[in-house]
Amino acid sequence: MPAKRVLLILGGMYHDFEGFATAMRLLLEGAGHALDATYDLDTLTQLDRSDYDLVMSYTSLSPHREGHDDTTPETLSDDQVRGLTRWVQSGGALLAMHGATVSGPDNPAMRALMGGVFVSHPPQFSFMVYPLHRRHPITEGVEAFSVVDEFYVEEYDESIDVHMVALDRGEAYPMVWTRPEGRGHVAHIAMGHGPGVWRLAPYQQLILQAITWLTSS
């Protein structure tokens, strides 16, 4: 597919943002794409004046706790959410990775754009991620695979289209979903806390196929 220009936004707490940026640079540039990474969330207010094809979010914006850095934003501002939403609605593409849904239950506009919001996760453990029998271009050729990761429990809207799930104590939880937003699209991949996941071939395949689908649908 033609090379795409990707903006990766970073920031928040509890995650190795620099490590993720390095891993994504290797993956995306190896596939012929260009990647710009930033902690400046105000970049989202200027997307309509940019030439980015896709925004990838690897943020974890949550309320501050004692002993943690209290200089990071706790959520996206109204202007930042409006800028991102407007850009997606006009045909842009958003790939929300892992903690991007931690943008907060107190930010309903961001929850609406993402299609859901993070609730909790237990300590990391090994679990399988399964594609649905009804395949989608994002999961084409991706078989079930095992991760040692944070198992994200998320509230999600009925409007989402679920493509992969994981099981815990007899219940299925969505791990990959998509949704339309105006003339654009949003995809969410819930896995991805650390390098043990980032290096997995099926995980990387999901990301590259998500970029292809989001920027061509």
C-alpha positions in Angstrom: 0.0 0.0 0.0 1.2 3.6 -0.4 3.3 5.0 2.4 1.3 6.8 5.1 2.2 9.6 7.5 1.4 8.7 11.0 1.2 10.9 14.1 1.8 9.0 17.4 0.6 10.8 20.5 2.1 9.8 23.8 1.8 10.7 27.5 0.3 9.9 30.8 1.4 7.4 33.5 2.3 3.8 34.1 3.6 3.0 30.6 6.9 2.9 28.6 6.0 5.6 26.1 9.5 5.9 24.7 9.8 2.2 24.3 6.5 2.0 22.4 7.5 4.9 20.2 10.8 3.1 19.3 9.0 -0.2 18.6 6.5 1.5 16.4 9.1 3.5 14.5 10.9 0.2 13.7 7.7 -1.5 12.6 6.1 1.4 10.6 9.2 2.7 9.0 10.1 -0.9 8.1 6.8 -1.1 6.3 7.5 2.1 4.4 5.5 4.5 6.5 6.6 7.7 8.2 6.1 8.3 12.0 6.2 11.5 14.0 5.9 11.0 17.8 4.9 13.8 20.2 3.8 14.4 23.8 2.3 17.7 22.7 -1.4 16.9 22.9 -2.3 20.3 21.4 -1.1 18.9 18.1 -4.6 17.4 18.0 -6.1 20.9 17.7 -4.2 21.5 14.5 -4.8 18.2 12.6 -7.0 19.9 10.0 -3.9 21.9 8.9 -1.7 18.8 8.8 -1.0 16.1 6.2 -1.2 13.1 8.5 -3.1 10.1 7.2 -3.5 8.5 10.7 -3.3 9.3 14.4 -2.1 6.5 16.6 -2.7 7.1 20.3 -0.6 5.4 23.0 -1.6 7.5 26.0 -2.6 6.6 29.6 -4.2 9.8 30.9 -5.5 9.1 34.4 -6.1 10.9 37.7 -2.8 11.5 39.6 -1.9 9.4 42.5 0.5 10.0 45.4 4.0 9.1 44.4 3.4 9.5 40.7 4.2 12.4 38.3 1.5 15.0 38.8 2.6 17.1 35.8 1.0 14.9 33.2 -2.5 15.7 31.9 -5.3 13.7 33.5 -7.3 13.6 30.2 -7.5 15.3 26.9 -8.8 18.9 26.9 -12.1 19.8 25.3 -10.3 21.6 22.5 -8.1 18.5 21.9 -11.0 16.1 21.8 -12.9 18.4 19.4 -9.9 18.8 17.1 -9.4 15.0 16.9 -13.1 14.2 16.5 -13.5 16.9 13.8 -10.6 15.5 11.9 -11.8 11.9 12.1 -15.3 12.9 11.1 -13.9 14.6 8.0 -12.3 11.4 6.9 -9.3 10.9 9.3 -8.2 7.6 10.9 -7.6 7.0 14.6 -5.8 3.9 15.9 -6.3 3.8 19.7 -3.7 1.5 21.2 -3.9 -0.1 24.7 -4.2 2.7 27.3 -5.7 5.2 24.9 -9.1 4.3 26.4 -7.9 5.4 29.8 -8.8 8.9 28.8 -11.3 8.7 31.4 -14.9 8.2 32.4 -15.1 11.9 33.1 -14.5 12.6 29.4 -17.7 11.5 27.7 -16.7 13.0 24.3 -13.5 10.9 24.2 -15.3 7.8 25.3 -17.8 8.4 22.4 -15.1 8.8 19.9 -13.2 5.7 21.1 -16.3 3.6 21.4 -15.5 2.6 25.0 -13.5 3.4 28.1 -11.1 1.5 30.3 -12.5 0.2 33.6 -9.8 -2.0 35.2 -7.2 -4.7 34.7 -5.8 -7.4 37.0 -2.1 -8.0 37.3 -0.5 -9.2 34.0 -1.1 -12.9 33.2 -1.0 -15.1 30.1 -4.1 -15.3 28.0 -5.2 -16.1 24.4 -6.6 -13.5 22.0 -9.1 -15.0 19.5 -10.3 -13.6 16.1 -14.0 -14.0 15.4 -15.1 -16.5 12.8 -16.5 -13.5 10.8 -13.2 -12.1 9.6 -12.3 -8.4 9.0 -9.4 -6.9 7.0 -7.7 -6.0 10.3 -7.6 -9.7 11.4 -7.2 -11.4 8.0 -4.6 -14.1 8.4 -4.2 -13.5 12.1 -4.7 -16.7 14.1 -5.3 -16.9 17.9 -2.2 -16.0 19.8 -1.0 -15.9 23.4 0.1 -12.7 25.3 1.4 -12.0 28.7 -0.3 -8.6 29.2 -2.7 -6.5 31.1 -6.2 -7.9 30.5 -8.3 -4.8 29.8 -11.8 -4.8 31.1 -13.6 -2.0 29.2 -17.1 -0.6 29.0 -18.0 -0.4 25.3 -20.8 0.9 23.2 -23.2 -1.1 21.1 -22.0 0.8 18.0 -18.6 -1.0 17.9 -17.8 -3.9 15.6 -15.8 -6.5 17.6 -13.1 -8.4 15.8 -11.0 -10.2 18.5 -11.9 -11.3 22.1 -10.2 -12.8 25.1 -11.7 -15.0 27.8 -11.6 -14.8 31.5 -13.6 -16.9 33.9 -16.1 -17.9 31.3 -16.7 -14.4 29.9 -15.5 -12.9 26.6 -14.1 -9.4 26.5 -13.5 -7.4 23.3 -9.8 -6.9 22.5 -10.0 -5.4 19.0 -12.8 -3.3 17.7 -13.7 -0.7 15.1 -16.4 1.9 14.7 -17.3 4.6 12.1 -17.1 8.3 12.9 -18.5 10.5 10.2 -16.5 9.9 7.1 -13.6 8.4 9.1 -13.0 5.4 11.2 -11.6 4.4 14.7 -9.9 1.1 15.6 -8.9 0.0 19.1 -6.3 -2.7 20.0 -6.5 -3.3 23.7 -3.3 -5.4 24.0 0.2 -3.8 24.2 1.5 -2.9 27.7 5.2 -3.9 27.0 7.8 -5.1 24.6 6.9 -8.7 25.1 3.7 -8.0 23.2 5.1 -5.3 20.8 7.5 -7.9 19.4 4.9 -10.5 18.6 4.4 -11.1 14.9 0.6 -11.4 15.0 0.4 -8.2 17.1 2.5 -6.3 14.5 0.4 -7.8 11.7 -2.7 -6.4 13.4 -1.2 -2.9 13.6 -0.1 -2.9 10.0 -3.4 -4.2 8.7 -5.3 -1.7 10.9 -3.3 1.1 9.3 -4.1 -0.2 5.9 -7.8 -0.6 6.6 -8.2 2.7 8.4 -6.6 4.7 5.7 -8.3 3.0 2.8 -11.9 2.5 4.1 
